[in-house]
Amino acid sequence: MGLWSTSARWSGGALASLTALVACSSPEPAGFETVDQIVERGELIVLTLESPTTYHLDEDGEPEGYEVALVKDLAQELGVSVRYEPQRDLRQLLTNIAAGRGHLAAGGVTMTEARAAHVTFGPAYKTVTEQLVCRRGGPRIEALEDLSGVDIAVVQGSSYVETLQALRTDHPELEWRTVDAPSAMPLLEAVQAETLDCTVADSTLVAHARLRFPELLTPLDLSEERSLALVLPTETQLGEALDAWSERLHETGLLERLDQRWYGATRQFDYVDTARFIRRLEERLPALRPHFEAAAAETGIDWRWLAAQAYQESHWDEDAVSATGVRGIMMLTLPTANELGVEDRTDPAQSIAGGARYLRDLMDRLPEDVQGRDRLFLALSAYNIGMGHLYDARRLAERQSLEKGRWGDVRKVLPLLSDPEHYRTLPRGYARGHEPVRYVSNIRRYRILLDLHLEA
């Protein structure tokens, strides 16, 4: 079936067909098991959809994504492993979870009344807005009336179809096509490539996609905020366990950390900066990549993080120099360069190796309470502001009953280093605390850009 399939849309009739499909399933589907049976089985069967933000395999072949992290936490609470079953598209996911062919589905699924008649929704974990997505230089869209004659395609079986159907009540001229796809990402790519005028996608996916396709625009929000939730069979036995787990999620702040991890770096879109990055990735990175990879081999820091940091420092310009005298790809000060054995700060190989060693040293100097990516992000902030000021920020975090070993908490208090009420009580005093927050955020965004464009 081709990309531009005109198969039946996910409508009331298509939803009703789920009942017959459920009747044809096996007598005791896995999805109807009790918690004790799942624990005895030793694994949670999770249906999902491939998407940059929901589920994909990382460079080591391990599942990664917002919903992956969410499910991992649930599985750890149950004491079981996870087996992911990627589905072809949303229709297949909803059909199979209704039939009990998995314990739950985690695919960034929007809660709707039509779906709730055939599946059970777990507690909502995130809200999104459905956005019309078009392209710079494409049709000029300022209101729904401007969509007459515009070529629009949306994912078959998605909530976007229901949204458009509701809008067509007052705008009968509204037309669209439906497409078989696991997510809206192929359609966003088609809009970027000018083979499609517009599509509809969740705001979270759009924010991520614009880093890869900077020409995308969002002229209209088509819905109010809508909730995403895990999906379960109607006869699920997991309801109480999910409710208890959901309460703990809010108590521990995991949802906030996942939002920061997966969407924090994509919230502020800068068209000029993104377009410039893509150009320089093509023009400058190829010559520098061997140096980043060599530094990664020496320090154990992923070369893409080093490259992202270097772009934040110098835009990969070996002759870059600041008003304060730092210079080179990694913008090293002269004293730091001397300590690291860097004789020529404008030599890319020396600068990158020196900067990587310095970052590694900062990571190693952090205490044991800093784990995982928090260690990298706190070290990056120290690279920018100094280890002394970072320790002052950790003190502030502790005073405010925040976790001083988590970047998500430390970033909240770093700006207070420029507030006299706070910095006068700290050993190192005043610092421009907003800068390391912006510094780390930019590096994270550049890392996402690297991943997107290196994989393209």
C-alpha positions in Angstrom: 0.0 0.0 0.0 1.6 3.3 -1.0 2.3 6.3 1.2 -0.7 8.3 0.0 -3.2 5.5 0.7 -6.9 6.5 0.8 -7.8 3.6 3.1 -10.8 4.0 5.4 -10.3 6.5 8.1 -10.5 5.7 11.8 -14.1 6.4 12.3 -17.0 5.0 14.4 -17.4 2.1 12.0 -13.8 1.2 12.1 -13.7 1.4 15.8 -16.7 -0.9 16.1 -14.8 -3.5 14.1 -12.5 -3.9 17.2 -15.2 -5.8 19.0 -15.2 -8.6 16.4 -11.4 -8.7 16.4 -11.4 -9.1 20.2 -13.8 -12.0 19.9 -11.4 -13.8 17.6 -8.4 -13.5 19.9 -7.0 -16.3 22.0 -9.0 -17.4 25.1 -6.5 -16.0 27.6 -4.6 -13.1 26.0 -1.5 -11.8 27.8 -3.1 -8.4 28.2 -5.7 -9.8 30.6 -3.2 -11.3 33.1 -3.2 -10.2 36.7 -0.2 -8.4 38.2 0.9 -11.7 39.9 0.8 -13.5 36.6 2.8 -10.7 34.9 5.4 -11.0 37.7 5.5 -14.7 37.3 5.9 -14.3 33.6 8.8 -12.0 34.3 8.1 -9.5 31.5 5.8 -6.7 30.5 4.6 -6.9 26.9 4.3 -3.4 25.6 3.0 -2.4 22.2 4.5 0.8 20.8 5.1 3.0 17.7 8.4 4.0 16.3 9.0 7.8 16.7 11.9 10.0 17.6 10.3 11.0 20.9 8.3 7.8 21.8 10.3 4.7 20.9 13.4 4.1 18.8 16.7 2.2 19.1 19.8 4.1 20.2 23.3 3.6 18.7 23.7 0.5 20.9 20.4 -1.0 19.8 18.7 -0.3 23.1 15.1 1.1 23.3 15.0 4.8 24.0 12.3 7.5 24.2 10.0 9.3 26.5 7.5 6.5 26.7 10.3 4.0 27.0 11.6 5.7 30.1 8.0 5.8 31.5 7.5 2.1 30.9 10.9 1.3 32.3 10.0 2.9 35.6 6.7 0.9 35.8 8.5 -2.4 35.0 11.1 -1.7 37.7 8.3 -1.2 40.2 6.8 -4.5 39.2 10.2 -6.2 39.1 10.0 -7.4 35.5 11.7 -6.8 32.2 10.0 -5.2 29.1 9.4 -6.7 25.7 8.5 -4.1 23.1 6.3 -5.0 20.2 6.5 -2.1 17.6 3.3 -1.8 15.6 2.9 -0.9 12.0 0.6 2.1 12.7 -1.8 3.5 15.3 -4.7 1.4 14.0 -2.8 -1.8 14.5 -1.7 -0.7 17.9 -5.2 0.0 19.1 -6.6 -3.1 17.5 -4.0 -5.3 19.1 -4.2 -3.8 22.6 -8.0 -4.1 22.5 -7.5 -7.8 21.8 -5.1 -8.2 24.7 -2.1 -8.9 22.6 0.0 -6.8 25.0 -0.3 -5.8 28.7 -0.3 -2.1 27.7 0.4 0.2 24.7 2.8 3.2 25.0 2.7 5.1 21.8 1.9 8.7 22.6 -1.8 8.0 22.3 -4.3 10.8 22.7 -7.3 10.1 25.0 -10.6 10.4 23.1 -14.1 9.4 23.8 -14.3 7.2 20.7 -11.3 5.2 21.7 -12.4 4.9 25.3 -15.4 2.9 24.2 -13.0 0.1 23.1 -9.9 0.4 25.3 -9.0 1.5 28.8 -6.8 4.5 29.3 -4.3 4.6 32.2 -3.6 7.8 34.0 -2.7 10.8 31.8 1.0 11.6 31.8 1.4 14.5 29.4 -0.6 17.1 27.5 -0.1 18.1 23.8 -1.8 20.4 21.3 -2.6 19.3 17.8 -1.0 21.8 15.4 -1.4 22.4 11.7 2.1 22.2 10.2 3.0 23.9 6.9 6.2 25.2 5.3 7.8 28.6 4.8 7.0 29.8 1.3 4.0 27.5 1.2 0.3 28.4 1.3 -0.4 31.5 3.5 -2.6 30.2 6.3 -4.0 32.5 9.0 -7.4 30.9 9.6 -9.3 27.7 8.8 -11.0 29.5 5.9 -7.6 29.7 4.2 -7.3 25.9 4.0 -9.7 25.6 1.1 -7.8 23.9 -1.8 -4.8 23.2 0.4 -3.3 19.7 0.1 -3.5 18.2 3.6 -2.7 14.6 4.7 -2.8 13.1 8.2 -2.0 9.8 9.8 -4.8 7.3 9.3 -6.5 6.3 12.6 -5.1 9.3 14.5 -6.9 11.7 16.7 -6.1 14.3 14.1 -8.8 12.8 11.9 -11.4 13.2 14.6 -10.2 16.8 15.1 -10.6 17.6 11.4 -14.0 16.0 11.3 -15.2 18.1 14.2 -13.8 21.3 12.5 -15.5 20.4 9.2 -18.9 20.9 10.9 -18.4 24.7 10.7 -16.0 24.5 7.7 -17.5 22.1 5.2 -14.9 23.0 2.6 -12.2 21.4 4.7 -10.7 18.4 2.9 -7.8 16.0 3.8 -6.3 12.6 2.9 -5.3 9.8 5.3 -2.0 8.0 5.2 -0.7 4.7 6.6 2.2 5.7 8.8 3.5 4.9 12.3 3.6 8.6 13.2 3.3 12.0 11.6 7.1 12.2 11.1 7.0 11.0 7.4 4.3 13.6 6.7 6.3 16.3 8.3 9.2 15.3 6.1 6.9 15.5 3.1 5.9 19.0 4.0 9.6 20.0 4.3 10.2 18.4 0.9 7.3 20.4 -0.6 5.5 17.2 -1.7 2.7 18.1 0.7 1.2 21.4 1.7 0.3 20.7 5.3 -0.3 18.0 7.9 -1.3 17.8 11.6 0.9 16.6 14.4 1.3 16.8 18.2 3.1 19.9 19.4 5.9 17.8 21.1 6.7 16.0 17.8 6.6 19.2 15.9 9.1 20.8 18.2 11.4 17.9 17.7 10.9 17.7 13.9 11.7 21.4 13.4 15.2 20.8 14.5 15.6 18.5 11.5 13.2 20.4 9.2 13.6 24.1 10.1 11.3 25.3 7.3 8.3 23.9 9.1 5.7 26.4 10.4 2.8 26.0 12.8 0.2 28.6 11.6 -2.7 27.2 13.6 -3.4 25.2 16.8 -6.3 23.0 15.9 -7.2 21.8 19.4 -7.0 22.7 23.1 -4.5 20.8 25.2 -5.2 17.0 25.1 -3.9 14.3 27.3 -1.7 11.4 26.4 -2.0 8.1 28.3 -0.9 4.5 28.3 -3.6 2.3 26.7 -4.8 -1.1 28.1 -7.3 -3.7 27.2 -10.8 -3.1 28.6 -10.4 -6.3 30.8 -7.0 -5.3 32.1 -6.0 -6.3 35.6 -3.4 -3.5 35.9 -5.7 -0.7 36.8 -4.9 -0.4 40.6 -1.2 -1.0 40.1 -1.1 1.8 37.4 -3.0 4.2 39.7 -0.5 3.6 42.6 2.4 4.0 40.2 1.0 7.2 38.7 0.7 8.8 42.2 4.4 7.9 42.8 5.4 9.4 39.5 4.1 12.8 40.6 5.6 12.5 44.1 9.1 11.7 42.8 9.1 14.3 40.0 9.9 11.7 37.3 7.5 13.2 34.8 9.1 16.6 35.2 12.6 15.0 34.6 11.4 13.2 31.6 9.9 16.4 30.1 13.2 18.1 30.7 15.2 15.2 29.2 13.1 14.7 26.1 11.5 18.1 25.4 13.4 20.7 27.4 16.0 21.3 24.7 13.3 21.7 21.9 11.0 24.2 23.5 12.7 27.3 22.2 13.0 27.1 18.4 15.4 29.5 16.7 15.1 29.3 12.9 18.2 31.2 12.1 20.4 29.3 14.6 19.1 25.9 13.4 19.5 26.7 9.7 23.1 28.0 10.4 23.9 24.9 12.4 22.8 22.6 9.5 25.0 24.6 7.0 28.0 24.4 9.3 27.5 20.7 10.0 27.9 20.1 6.3 30.8 22.6 5.8 32.9 22.3 8.9 32.1 19.1 10.8 33.6 16.6 8.4 37.2 17.9 8.9 36.8 18.1 12.7 35.0 14.8 13.3 38.2 12.6 13.4 39.5 14.9 16.2 36.2 14.6 18.2 36.3 10.8 17.8 39.9 10.6 18.9 39.1 12.7 22.0 36.1 10.5 22.7 38.3 7.4 22.6 40.7 9.0 25.1 38.1 10.4 27.5 35.1 8.1 27.1 32.8 11.0 26.4 30.6 10.5 23.3 32.1 12.4 20.4 28.7 14.0 19.6 28.5 15.6 23.0 32.0 17.0 22.4 31.0 18.3 19.0 27.8 19.8 20.4 29.8 21.6 23.1 32.4 22.8 20.6 29.7 24.2 18.4 28.3 26.1 21.4 31.8 27.4 22.2 33.0 28.4 18.8 30.6 27.4 16.0 33.4 25.0 15.0 35.6 28.0 14.1 39.3 27.2 14.9 40.2 30.9 14.8 37.4 32.0 17.2 38.4 34.4 19.9 36.4 36.2 22.6 36.9 39.6 24.1 38.2 37.9 27.3 41.0 36.1 25.4 39.6 32.6 25.2 40.1 31.1 21.8 40.0 28.1 19.5 37.4 25.3 18.9 36.9 24.7 22.6 37.5 28.3 23.7 40.2 27.5 26.2 41.8 30.2 28.5 45.6 30.4 28.3 46.1 29.1 31.9 43.8 26.2 31.3 45.5 25.4 28.0 48.9 25.4 29.7 47.6 23.1 32.4 46.3 20.7 29.7 49.5 20.8 27.6 47.8 22.6 24.7 50.6 24.5 23.0 48.4 26.0 20.2 44.8 26.8 21.1 44.0 27.4 17.4 45.1 23.9 16.4 41.8 22.0 16.2 43.3 18.6 17.3 45.0 20.1 20.3 42.0 22.3 21.3 39.5 19.5 21.1 41.7 17.0 22.9 42.4 19.6 25.7 38.8 20.6 26.0 37.7 17.0 26.2 40.3 16.2 28.9 39.2 19.2 30.9 35.5 18.2 30.7 36.5 14.6 31.7 38.4 16.0 34.7 35.3 18.0 35.8 33.1 15.0 35.5 35.5 12.9 37.6 35.7 15.6 40.3 31.9 15.6 40.9 30.8 13.6 44.0 29.1 10.2 43.9 25.6 11.6 44.3 25.8 12.8 40.7 24.9 9.9 38.3 24.3 9.3 34.6 23.7 12.2 32.3 23.4 14.5 35.4 27.2 14.1 35.7 27.7 15.3 32.2 25.4 18.3 32.4 26.7 19.5 35.8 30.3 19.2 34.4 29.3 21.2 31.3 27.9 23.9 33.6 31.1 23.9 35.5 33.1 24.2 32.2 31.1 27.4 31.6 30.8 28.9 35.1 33.5 27.2 37.2 33.4 24.4 39.7 33.3 26.7 42.6 30.1 28.4 41.5 28.6 25.1 40.6 29.2 23.9 44.2 27.5 27.2 45.4 24.5 26.3 43.2 24.5 22.8 44.8 24.4 24.4 48.2 21.4 26.5 47.2 19.6 23.4 45.8 20.1 21.7 49.1 18.8 24.7 51.1 15.6 24.6 49.0 15.2 20.8 49.5 16.0 20.1 45.9 18.3 17.3 44.8 21.8 18.8 44.4 22.9 15.8 42.3 20.3 16.4 39.6 20.8 18.8 36.8 17.0 19.5 36.6 17.1 20.8 40.1 20.4 22.6 40.0 19.4 24.5 36.9 16.5 26.0 38.8 18.8 27.6 41.3 21.7 28.6 39.1 20.1 32.0 38.2 20.0 32.8 41.9 23.8 33.2 41.8 23.2 36.7 40.4 20.7 37.6 43.2 22.4 39.5 46.1 20.0 37.9 48.6 21.6 34.6 47.7 25.1 35.1 46.4 26.1 37.1 49.5 25.6 33.9 51.5 27.9 31.8 49.3 31.6 31.2 49.3 32.2 32.2 45.6 29.7 35.1 45.5 28.3 36.6 42.4 28.0 34.8 39.1 26.0 35.1 35.9 23.9 32.0 36.8 21.6 32.2 33.7 24.6 31.5 31.4 25.3 27.9 32.3 21.6 27.1 32.1 21.5 28.5 28.6 24.9 26.9 27.8 23.8 23.4 28.7 20.4 23.8 27.0 22.0 24.9 23.8 24.4 21.9 23.9 21.6 19.5 24.4 19.7 21.0 21.4 22.9 20.8 19.2 23.3 17.2 20.2 19.7 16.5 19.1 20.5 18.3 15.8 23.6 16.2 15.3 21.7 13.0 15.9 18.9 13.9 13.6 21.1 15.0 10.7 23.8 12.3 11.0 21.0 9.7 10.8 19.2 11.4 7.9 
